[in-house]
Amino acid sequence: MTHDPLEALLRLRRLAVDDARRGLGDCLRAESEASAAVSSIEDAIVRETEAATDLAKGDAEVEAFAAWLRRTRPKQHAAHEALDAAERETAEARVVLGAAQAAVRAVEEVLEEHAAAAVAADERRAQAAIDEAAQRCGQQ
């Protein structure tokens, strides 16, 4: 049996798809974690803002909130930056996965074309044998 290099290429391309899927999964996890961090900070800001705007609170609580908010804003900004970066990496991972899947489809199509060509060649040989046998019978 002859080893078809396209079969080896197909296995490699499928491994690349598996690797791209794992990479996308990692990116989606990182994106989810970054989104949770943003939500957590924003929820804390909402809670603290509500608490600070309570009319029963004194100036000390409002000043403490203002100081806390000044410390929290950079964290919020960093969390948004991390989420943006994670979303970009996820988009890139989707492109890589799409390209890997297209590469698999391309090799599969070439293999199908080779198989169809082999079937056609076998059919031509069989028809040629039939034609030759018919000619021999006609000459006798």
C-alpha positions as CSV (number, residue, x, y, z in Angstrom):
1,M,0.0,0.0,0.0
2,T,1.3,3.4,-1.0
3,H,1.6,6.1,1.7
4,D,-0.2,9.3,0.5
5,P,1.6,12.4,1.7
6,L,-1.8,14.2,1.5
7,E,-3.1,12.0,4.3
8,A,-0.1,13.0,6.5
9,L,-0.8,16.6,5.6
10,L,-4.4,16.2,6.5
11,R,-3.5,14.8,9.9
12,L,-1.1,17.8,10.5
13,R,-3.8,20.2,9.4
14,R,-6.3,18.6,11.8
15,L,-3.8,18.9,14.6
16,A,-3.5,22.6,13.8
17,V,-7.3,22.9,14.1
18,D,-7.2,21.2,17.5
19,D,-4.5,23.5,18.6
20,A,-6.4,26.6,17.3
21,R,-9.5,25.4,19.1
22,R,-7.5,25.1,22.4
23,G,-6.1,28.6,21.8
24,L,-9.6,30.0,21.2
25,G,-10.8,28.3,24.4
26,D,-8.0,29.9,26.3
27,C,-8.8,33.3,24.9
28,L,-12.5,32.9,25.7
29,R,-11.6,32.0,29.3
30,A,-9.3,35.0,29.6
31,E,-12.0,37.3,28.1
32,S,-14.6,35.9,30.5
33,E,-12.3,36.6,33.4
34,A,-11.5,40.1,32.2
35,S,-15.3,40.8,31.8
36,A,-16.0,39.5,35.3
37,A,-13.2,41.8,36.6
38,V,-14.8,44.8,34.9
39,S,-18.3,43.9,36.1
40,S,-17.0,43.5,39.7
41,I,-15.3,46.9,39.7
42,E,-18.3,48.6,38.1
43,D,-20.7,46.9,40.6
44,A,-18.5,48.1,43.5
45,I,-18.6,51.6,42.1
46,V,-22.4,51.6,41.9
47,R,-22.7,50.2,45.5
48,E,-20.3,52.7,46.9
49,T,-21.9,55.6,45.0
50,E,-25.3,54.6,46.4
51,A,-23.9,54.4,49.9
52,A,-22.1,57.7,49.6
53,T,-25.1,59.5,48.3
54,D,-27.2,58.3,51.3
55,L,-28.4,61.5,53.0
56,A,-27.9,60.0,56.4
57,K,-24.1,59.7,55.8
58,G,-21.8,62.4,56.9
59,D,-19.0,64.2,55.2
60,A,-16.4,61.7,56.4
61,E,-18.1,58.9,54.4
62,V,-18.4,61.1,51.3
63,E,-14.7,62.0,51.5
64,A,-13.8,58.4,52.1
65,F,-15.8,57.5,49.0
66,A,-14.1,60.2,46.9
67,A,-10.6,58.9,48.0
68,W,-11.7,55.3,47.3
69,L,-13.1,56.3,43.9
70,R,-9.8,58.0,43.0
71,R,-7.9,54.8,43.8
72,T,-10.5,52.6,42.0
73,R,-10.7,54.5,38.6
74,P,-7.2,53.4,37.5
75,K,-8.1,49.8,38.4
76,Q,-11.3,50.2,36.4
77,H,-9.4,51.6,33.4
78,A,-6.8,48.8,33.6
79,A,-9.7,46.2,33.7
80,H,-11.2,47.8,30.6
81,E,-7.9,47.7,28.9
82,A,-7.4,44.0,29.8
83,L,-10.9,43.2,28.5
84,D,-10.2,45.1,25.2
85,A,-6.9,43.1,24.8
86,A,-8.7,39.8,25.6
87,E,-11.4,40.6,23.0
88,R,-8.7,41.4,20.4
89,E,-6.9,38.1,21.2
90,T,-10.2,36.2,20.9
91,A,-10.9,37.7,17.5
92,E,-7.4,36.8,16.3
93,A,-7.9,33.2,17.7
94,R,-11.2,33.0,15.7
95,V,-9.3,34.0,12.5
96,V,-6.6,31.4,13.2
97,L,-9.2,28.7,13.8
98,G,-11.1,29.7,10.6
99,A,-7.9,29.5,8.6
100,A,-6.9,26.2,10.0
101,Q,-10.4,24.8,9.2
102,A,-10.1,26.1,5.7
103,A,-6.8,24.4,5.3
104,V,-8.3,21.1,6.4
105,R,-11.2,21.6,3.9
106,A,-8.7,22.3,1.1
107,V,-6.7,19.1,1.7
108,E,-9.9,17.1,2.0
109,E,-11.1,18.5,-1.3
110,V,-7.8,17.6,-3.0
111,L,-8.0,14.1,-1.5
112,E,-11.6,13.8,-2.9
113,E,-10.4,15.0,-6.3
114,H,-7.6,12.4,-6.3
115,A,-10.1,9.7,-5.3
116,A,-12.5,10.7,-8.0
117,A,-9.6,10.7,-10.5
118,A,-8.5,7.2,-9.4
119,V,-12.1,5.9,-9.8
120,A,-12.3,7.5,-13.3
121,A,-9.0,5.9,-14.3
122,D,-10.2,2.5,-13.0
123,E,-13.4,2.9,-15.0
124,R,-11.4,3.9,-18.2
125,R,-9.1,0.8,-17.8
126,A,-12.1,-1.4,-17.3
127,Q,-13.8,0.1,-20.3
128,A,-10.6,-0.3,-22.4
129,A,-10.4,-4.0,-21.4
130,I,-14.1,-4.5,-22.4
131,D,-13.5,-2.7,-25.7
132,E,-10.4,-4.8,-26.3
133,A,-12.2,-8.0,-25.5
134,A,-15.0,-7.0,-27.8
135,Q,-12.6,-6.2,-30.7
136,R,-11.0,-9.6,-30.2
137,C,-14.3,-11.3,-30.3
138,G,-15.2,-9.3,-33.5
139,Q,-12.0,-10.3,-35.2
140,Q,-12.5,-14.0,-34.7
